Amino acid sequence: MDKFEEIKNFLSEKIGDPIYANYEDLEKSKEKTVRDDVKWRSENLNAYLFRFRGKEGFDQIRLVLYRD
């Protein structure tokens, strides 16, 4: 969680506030894995940060940077 928040804060400083953020509650979910999403949009660069988390300790972060 700390690394995800660190990346999110860094991108927010560079690009601006996210246009979308969704955090799923792993404990309340009936699924074995959940996904957290954060999206940014700016004139020069867009970013999509997401993380997959699992009840058995699975935790994976992905970052996509792109231009329209």
Contacts in CASP RR format, 6 or more apart in sequence:
PFRMAT RR
TARGET T0000
AUTHOR 0000-0000-0000
METHOD contacts of the structure
MODEL  1
MDKFEEIKNFLSEKIGDPIYANYEDLEKSKEKTVRDDVKWRSENLNAYLF
RFRGKEGFDQIRLVLYRD
3 61 0 8 1.000
4 36 0 8 1.000
4 49 0 8 1.000
4 51 0 8 1.000
4 61 0 8 1.000
7 49 0 8 1.000
7 61 0 8 1.000
7 63 0 8 1.000
8 18 0 8 1.000
8 38 0 8 1.000
8 49 0 8 1.000
11 18 0 8 1.000
11 38 0 8 1.000
11 40 0 8 1.000
11 47 0 8 1.000
11 49 0 8 1.000
12 18 0 8 1.000
12 40 0 8 1.000
15 40 0 8 1.000
15 42 0 8 1.000
15 45 0 8 1.000
15 47 0 8 1.000
16 40 0 8 1.000
16 42 0 8 1.000
17 40 0 8 1.000
18 38 0 8 1.000
18 39 0 8 1.000
18 40 0 8 1.000
19 39 0 8 1.000
19 40 0 8 1.000
19 41 0 8 1.000
20 37 0 8 1.000
20 38 0 8 1.000
20 39 0 8 1.000
21 37 0 8 1.000
21 38 0 8 1.000
21 39 0 8 1.000
22 36 0 8 1.000
22 37 0 8 1.000
22 38 0 8 1.000
23 36 0 8 1.000
24 34 0 8 1.000
24 35 0 8 1.000
24 36 0 8 1.000
25 34 0 8 1.000
26 34 0 8 1.000
26 53 0 8 1.000
26 54 0 8 1.000
26 55 0 8 1.000
32 54 0 8 1.000
32 55 0 8 1.000
32 56 0 8 1.000
33 52 0 8 1.000
33 53 0 8 1.000
33 54 0 8 1.000
33 55 0 8 1.000
33 58 0 8 1.000
34 52 0 8 1.000
34 53 0 8 1.000
34 54 0 8 1.000
35 50 0 8 1.000
35 51 0 8 1.000
35 52 0 8 1.000
35 53 0 8 1.000
36 50 0 8 1.000
36 51 0 8 1.000
36 53 0 8 1.000
37 48 0 8 1.000
37 49 0 8 1.000
37 50 0 8 1.000
38 48 0 8 1.000
38 49 0 8 1.000
38 50 0 8 1.000
39 46 0 8 1.000
39 47 0 8 1.000
39 48 0 8 1.000
39 49 0 8 1.000
40 46 0 8 1.000
40 47 0 8 1.000
40 48 0 8 1.000
44 67 0 8 1.000
45 65 0 8 1.000
45 66 0 8 1.000
45 67 0 8 1.000
46 65 0 8 1.000
46 66 0 8 1.000
46 67 0 8 1.000
46 68 0 8 1.000
47 63 0 8 1.000
47 64 0 8 1.000
47 65 0 8 1.000
47 66 0 8 1.000
48 63 0 8 1.000
48 64 0 8 1.000
48 66 0 8 1.000
49 61 0 8 1.000
49 62 0 8 1.000
49 63 0 8 1.000
49 64 0 8 1.000
50 61 0 8 1.000
50 62 0 8 1.000
51 59 0 8 1.000
51 60 0 8 1.000
51 61 0 8 1.000
51 62 0 8 1.000
52 58 0 8 1.000
52 59 0 8 1.000
52 60 0 8 1.000
52 62 0 8 1.000
53 59 0 8 1.000
END
